[in-house]
């Protein structure tokens, strides 16, 4: 069973909020520049949400690791 577009998007957003906050924190720790770290974190979130969503949708077409459906149903 494939996931809905809405579920894929919700997973992408929730994962990226956490990941982008970590990226912004690392940039801040190295630079000490809050506006720069917020900008990098925001850009990171947008780009990676799009990439993750596309990745999820592509994997819905790849049968690797999925059980094969029965050839017939009773």
C-alpha positions in Angstrom: 0.0 0.0 0.0 1.5 3.4 -0.9 1.3 6.4 1.3 -0.8 9.5 0.5 0.8 12.7 -0.7 -0.4 14.4 2.5 1.3 11.8 4.7 4.5 12.1 2.7 4.4 15.8 3.0 3.7 15.7 6.8 6.6 13.4 7.3 8.9 15.6 5.3 7.9 18.7 7.2 8.2 17.2 10.7 11.6 15.7 9.9 13.0 18.8 8.3 11.9 21.1 11.1 14.1 19.0 13.5 17.0 18.7 11.0 17.0 22.3 10.0 17.0 23.5 13.6 20.1 21.3 14.1 21.7 22.8 11.0 20.9 26.4 12.2 22.4 25.6 15.6 25.6 24.3 14.1 25.9 27.3 11.9 25.3 29.6 14.9 27.9 27.7 17.0 30.5 28.1 14.2 29.7 31.7 13.2 28.0 33.3 16.2 25.8 35.1 13.6 22.1 34.5 14.4 20.6 36.1 11.1 23.0 33.9 9.1 22.1 30.7 11.0 18.4 31.4 10.7 18.7 32.0 6.9 20.7 28.8 6.4 18.3 26.9 8.5 15.3 28.2 6.6 16.8 27.6 3.2 17.9 24.1 4.3 14.3 23.3 5.4 12.7 24.4 2.1 15.2 22.6 -0.1 15.2 19.4 1.8 11.4 19.2 2.2 11.1 19.3 -1.5 13.9 16.7 -2.0 12.4 14.4 0.7 8.9 14.6 -0.7 10.2 13.7 -4.2 12.3 10.9 -2.7 9.2 9.5 -1.0 7.1 9.7 -4.1 9.7 8.0 -6.3 10.1 5.1 -3.8 6.4 4.4 -4.1 7.2 3.1 -7.6 10.1 0.9 -6.5 9.0 -2.6 -5.4 12.2 -3.4 -3.6 11.5 -4.8 -0.1 7.7 -5.0 -0.5 5.9 -8.3 -0.4 4.5 -9.4 -3.7 0.8 -9.1 -4.0 -1.0 -12.5 -4.5 -1.7 -13.4 -8.1 -5.4 -13.8 -7.3 -7.8 -13.2 -4.5 -10.5 -15.5 -3.3 
